[in-house]
Amino acid sequence: METIFYKVSKKRSPHLFSDLRNFTGISEAAGEPKHLIHLMNAYMDPMSQIIIHQGGTVDKFIGDAIMAYWNAPISTPNHADKAVTAALQQLHHLKALNATIRTNPEFETITAMADQKGVPIIDIGIGINTGVAIVGEMGTSNRSDYTVIGDPINLGSRLESLCKYYHSHLTISHFTKNKLKGAYLFRFLDLVTVKGKHEPIEVWQIHDFDTLQTEPLYATSYEELQEELRLHHEAIELYRKADFTEALKCFEALNRRENKTNEAIYPLYIERCLHYIAFPPSSFNGVFVHTTKG
């Protein structure tokens, strides 16, 4: 059999993974398979259109997940900003999408399930990493696809999985953050090594655009969020300096705030501080090792 050689190259590009929350519950509540397929199409169509409008390529649908990339095959300026903008626009669109789904009788049982659990009908987590990947036509003599492969893509998938751990809807690496030129509301989450990797990466949450929004993604005022983030980053700095006693005081104060914008991050760091106070490390580099994917 003749060997087929496809043209491939290396390009730096952002890689986006999004995943539907509570998909098992949605599948069970849907009943008829056609209802589930119709719901997935109602969700994936606008999400895909947002990616395409921002110059991205929808690489594939993986069950309830979407994988996309930018800057290939055609070079795209400001590709990291376009990827983050697409992600934030997707999150902003969820309110209108859920309102539309709620009025559709076909999705009545799914809506009832979400209401009973006290969760949105459609909710997603998004991870974005940027790095040099192998891009090109890949496959067999019978079937091939233009796609991207490599470690940066794997890390993008890991970042999406970590959304649940950190209670973040949009999680990015410092590789992506360092390429951004636009204004966004950032929260440092962690310095970690993810499962299967040894190089530490900074994990960041993006709350929203750092511009006036009619309906922001955060449930507090802009001023309160800015104050919370300032205090949060001061506590993180103490933690990374191994001043666990002072860091603990800061994280406990943040955890007492009524309108905090991340429910998981403060208990997480409180637990770590208590551990290191009880068992002082001989050396501390601030790196947390994730032994699972999310």
C-alpha positions as CSV (number, residue, x, y, z in Angstrom):
1,M,0.0,0.0,0.0
2,E,1.3,3.4,-0.9
3,T,2.2,5.6,2.1
4,I,0.5,8.9,2.1
5,F,2.5,11.9,3.3
6,Y,0.4,15.0,4.3
7,K,1.9,18.5,4.6
8,V,2.3,19.6,8.2
9,S,3.9,22.5,10.0
10,K,4.3,24.1,13.4
11,K,2.4,27.2,14.5
12,R,1.8,29.0,17.7
13,S,-1.9,29.0,18.3
14,P,-4.5,29.2,21.1
15,H,-6.4,26.0,21.8
16,L,-9.9,26.2,23.4
17,F,-11.8,23.3,25.0
18,S,-15.3,23.8,26.4
19,D,-17.4,21.2,28.2
20,L,-21.0,21.1,29.2
21,R,-21.7,20.8,33.0
22,N,-24.2,18.2,34.3
23,F,-24.3,16.4,31.0
24,T,-25.2,13.1,32.7
25,G,-28.2,14.8,34.4
26,I,-29.3,16.4,31.1
27,S,-29.0,13.1,29.3
28,E,-31.1,11.3,31.9
29,A,-33.7,14.0,32.0
30,A,-34.0,14.3,28.2
31,G,-35.8,10.9,27.9
32,E,-36.1,10.6,24.1
33,P,-32.7,10.6,22.4
34,K,-34.0,13.1,19.8
35,H,-34.6,15.6,22.6
36,L,-31.0,15.4,23.7
37,I,-29.7,15.8,20.2
38,H,-31.9,18.8,19.6
39,L,-30.7,20.4,22.9
40,M,-27.1,19.8,21.9
41,N,-27.6,21.3,18.5
42,A,-29.3,24.3,20.1
43,Y,-26.2,24.7,22.3
44,M,-23.5,24.0,19.9
45,D,-24.7,26.1,17.0
46,P,-24.4,29.5,18.6
47,M,-21.2,28.5,20.4
48,S,-19.7,27.5,17.1
49,Q,-20.8,30.7,15.4
50,I,-19.2,32.8,18.1
51,I,-15.9,30.9,17.5
52,I,-16.1,31.4,13.8
53,H,-17.0,35.0,14.1
54,Q,-13.8,35.5,16.2
55,G,-11.7,33.9,13.5
56,G,-11.4,30.5,15.1
57,T,-11.8,27.0,13.6
58,V,-14.1,24.5,15.3
59,D,-11.8,21.4,15.1
60,K,-14.3,18.8,16.4
61,F,-17.2,18.0,18.7
62,I,-16.2,15.5,21.4
63,G,-19.5,14.3,22.8
64,D,-20.7,17.5,24.7
65,A,-17.3,19.2,24.4
66,I,-16.1,21.6,21.7
67,M,-12.4,21.9,20.6
68,A,-11.3,24.9,18.6
69,Y,-8.1,26.7,17.6
70,W,-6.9,29.9,16.0
71,N,-4.0,31.1,13.8
72,A,-4.1,28.1,11.5
73,P,-4.1,27.5,8.6
74,I,-4.4,31.3,8.0
75,S,-2.3,33.5,10.4
76,T,-4.6,35.6,12.6
77,P,-3.4,38.7,14.4
78,N,-4.2,39.0,18.2
79,H,-5.2,35.3,18.2
80,A,-5.0,34.9,21.9
81,D,-7.4,37.9,22.4
82,K,-9.8,36.4,19.8
83,A,-9.9,33.1,21.6
84,V,-10.5,34.7,25.0
85,T,-13.1,37.1,23.5
86,A,-14.9,34.1,21.9
87,A,-14.9,32.3,25.3
88,L,-16.3,35.3,27.2
89,Q,-18.9,35.9,24.5
90,Q,-20.0,32.3,24.8
91,L,-20.4,32.7,28.6
92,H,-22.4,35.9,28.1
93,H,-24.7,34.2,25.6
94,L,-25.7,31.4,28.0
95,K,-28.3,33.6,29.7
96,A,-30.2,34.2,26.4
97,L,-29.7,30.5,25.4
98,N,-31.1,29.2,28.7
99,A,-34.1,31.6,28.4
100,T,-34.8,30.2,24.9
101,I,-34.5,26.6,26.1
102,R,-36.8,27.3,29.0
103,T,-39.7,28.3,26.7
104,N,-39.4,25.2,24.5
105,P,-41.8,22.4,25.6
106,E,-39.5,19.8,24.1
107,F,-37.0,20.6,26.9
108,E,-39.5,20.7,29.7
109,T,-38.1,17.7,31.6
110,I,-34.5,19.0,31.3
111,T,-35.6,22.4,32.6
112,A,-37.4,20.8,35.5
113,M,-34.3,18.8,36.4
114,A,-32.1,21.9,36.4
115,D,-34.6,23.8,38.5
116,Q,-34.8,21.0,41.0
117,K,-31.0,20.9,41.3
118,G,-30.8,24.7,41.4
119,V,-28.3,24.9,38.5
120,P,-28.5,26.6,35.1
121,I,-29.9,24.4,32.3
122,I,-26.8,25.0,30.2
123,D,-23.5,25.8,32.0
124,I,-20.0,25.4,30.7
125,G,-16.3,25.4,31.6
126,I,-13.7,26.6,29.2
127,G,-9.9,26.1,29.1
128,I,-7.5,27.9,26.8
129,N,-3.8,27.3,26.3
130,T,-1.4,28.8,23.8
131,G,1.6,27.1,22.4
132,V,3.4,25.7,19.3
133,A,1.5,22.8,17.9
134,I,1.7,20.6,14.9
135,V,-0.9,21.6,12.4
136,G,-1.9,20.0,9.1
137,E,-3.8,17.2,7.3
138,M,-3.6,14.0,9.4
139,G,-5.2,10.7,9.0
140,T,-5.3,7.7,6.7
141,S,-5.5,7.1,3.0
142,N,-9.3,6.7,3.5
143,R,-10.0,9.6,5.8
144,S,-8.1,12.7,7.0
145,D,-8.7,15.9,8.8
146,Y,-7.0,19.2,9.1
147,T,-6.3,19.4,12.8
148,V,-3.8,20.3,15.6
149,I,-1.9,18.0,17.9
150,G,0.8,18.3,20.6
151,D,1.4,19.1,24.2
152,P,-0.2,22.6,24.1
153,I,-3.5,21.0,23.1
154,N,-3.3,18.5,25.9
155,L,-2.7,21.3,28.4
156,G,-5.7,23.2,27.0
157,S,-7.9,20.1,27.8
158,R,-6.4,19.9,31.3
159,L,-7.2,23.5,32.0
160,E,-10.8,22.9,31.0
161,S,-10.9,20.0,33.5
162,L,-9.5,22.2,36.2
163,C,-12.5,24.6,35.9
164,K,-14.5,22.4,38.2
165,Y,-11.7,22.2,40.8
166,Y,-11.3,26.0,41.0
167,H,-14.9,26.9,40.3
168,S,-13.9,28.9,37.3
169,H,-15.9,29.2,34.1
170,L,-12.9,30.4,32.1
171,T,-9.4,29.1,33.0
172,I,-6.2,30.0,31.0
173,S,-2.5,29.3,31.3
174,H,0.1,32.0,31.6
175,F,1.2,31.1,28.1
176,T,-2.2,32.6,26.9
177,K,-2.2,35.4,29.4
178,N,1.2,36.6,28.3
179,K,-0.1,37.0,24.7
180,L,-3.2,39.0,25.6
181,K,-3.4,42.7,24.7
182,G,-7.0,43.4,25.7
183,A,-8.4,44.3,29.2
184,Y,-9.8,41.5,31.3
185,L,-10.5,40.8,34.9
186,F,-7.9,38.3,36.0
187,R,-7.6,36.1,39.1
188,F,-4.4,34.1,39.8
189,L,-5.6,30.6,40.8
190,D,-2.5,28.5,41.2
191,L,1.0,27.5,40.3
192,V,0.7,23.8,39.4
193,T,2.0,20.8,37.5
194,V,-0.9,19.0,35.8
195,K,-1.2,15.3,35.5
196,G,1.4,14.0,33.0
197,K,3.5,17.2,33.1
198,H,6.5,18.4,35.1
199,E,6.9,22.0,34.2
200,P,4.9,24.3,36.5
201,I,2.3,26.5,34.9
202,E,0.4,29.5,36.2
203,V,-3.4,29.0,36.1
204,W,-5.6,32.1,35.8
205,Q,-9.3,32.7,35.9
206,I,-10.8,35.4,33.7
207,H,-14.0,36.8,35.2
208,D,-15.0,39.0,32.3
209,F,-13.9,41.8,30.1
210,D,-12.5,44.7,32.1
211,T,-14.9,47.1,30.5
212,L,-18.4,48.3,31.4
213,Q,-20.9,45.4,30.9
214,T,-24.7,45.7,30.9
215,E,-24.9,42.3,32.4
216,P,-21.5,41.2,33.8
217,L,-20.6,37.6,34.4
218,Y,-19.9,38.3,38.1
219,A,-22.7,38.7,40.7
220,T,-21.4,41.8,42.4
221,S,-20.4,45.3,41.6
222,Y,-17.3,46.1,39.5
223,E,-15.8,48.0,42.5
224,E,-16.4,45.1,44.9
225,L,-14.8,42.6,42.5
226,Q,-11.8,44.9,42.0
227,E,-11.4,45.1,45.8
228,E,-11.8,41.4,46.2
229,L,-9.2,40.6,43.5
230,R,-6.7,43.1,45.1
231,L,-7.0,41.4,48.5
232,H,-6.9,38.0,46.9
233,H,-3.6,38.7,45.1
234,E,-2.1,40.2,48.3
235,A,-3.0,36.9,50.1
236,I,-1.5,34.9,47.2
237,E,1.8,36.9,47.5
238,L,2.0,36.1,51.2
239,Y,1.3,32.4,50.5
240,R,4.0,32.2,47.8
241,K,6.5,33.8,50.2
242,A,5.6,31.0,52.7
243,D,4.1,33.4,55.2
244,F,1.3,31.0,55.8
245,T,0.0,32.5,59.1
246,E,-0.6,36.0,57.5
247,A,-1.9,34.4,54.3
248,L,-4.4,32.3,56.3
249,K,-5.8,35.5,58.0
250,C,-6.3,37.1,54.6
251,F,-7.9,34.0,53.0
252,E,-10.2,33.6,56.0
253,A,-11.3,37.2,55.7
254,L,-12.0,36.8,52.0
255,N,-14.0,33.7,52.6
256,R,-16.2,35.6,55.0
257,R,-17.2,38.1,52.2
258,E,-20.9,37.8,51.3
259,N,-20.5,38.4,47.6
260,K,-17.3,36.6,46.9
261,T,-16.9,35.7,43.2
262,N,-15.2,32.3,43.7
263,E,-16.6,29.9,46.2
264,A,-13.8,27.3,46.0
265,I,-10.5,29.2,46.0
266,Y,-10.5,30.5,49.6
267,P,-11.3,27.2,51.3
268,L,-8.6,25.6,49.1
269,Y,-5.9,28.0,50.3
270,I,-7.1,28.0,53.9
271,E,-6.7,24.2,53.9
272,R,-3.2,24.5,52.4
273,C,-2.1,27.2,54.9
274,L,-3.3,25.1,57.8
275,H,-1.4,22.1,56.5
276,Y,1.8,24.1,56.1
277,I,1.5,25.8,59.5
278,A,1.1,22.3,61.1
279,F,3.8,20.8,59.0
280,P,6.3,23.5,57.9
281,P,8.0,22.6,54.6
282,S,11.8,22.6,54.6
283,S,11.6,24.5,51.2
284,F,8.6,25.9,49.5
285,N,8.2,26.8,45.8
286,G,4.5,27.3,45.7
287,V,3.9,24.5,43.2
288,F,0.8,22.3,43.7
289,V,0.9,18.9,42.0
290,H,-2.4,17.7,40.4
291,T,-2.5,13.9,40.3
292,T,-5.8,13.8,38.5
293,K,-7.1,15.5,35.4
294,G,-9.5,17.8,37.2
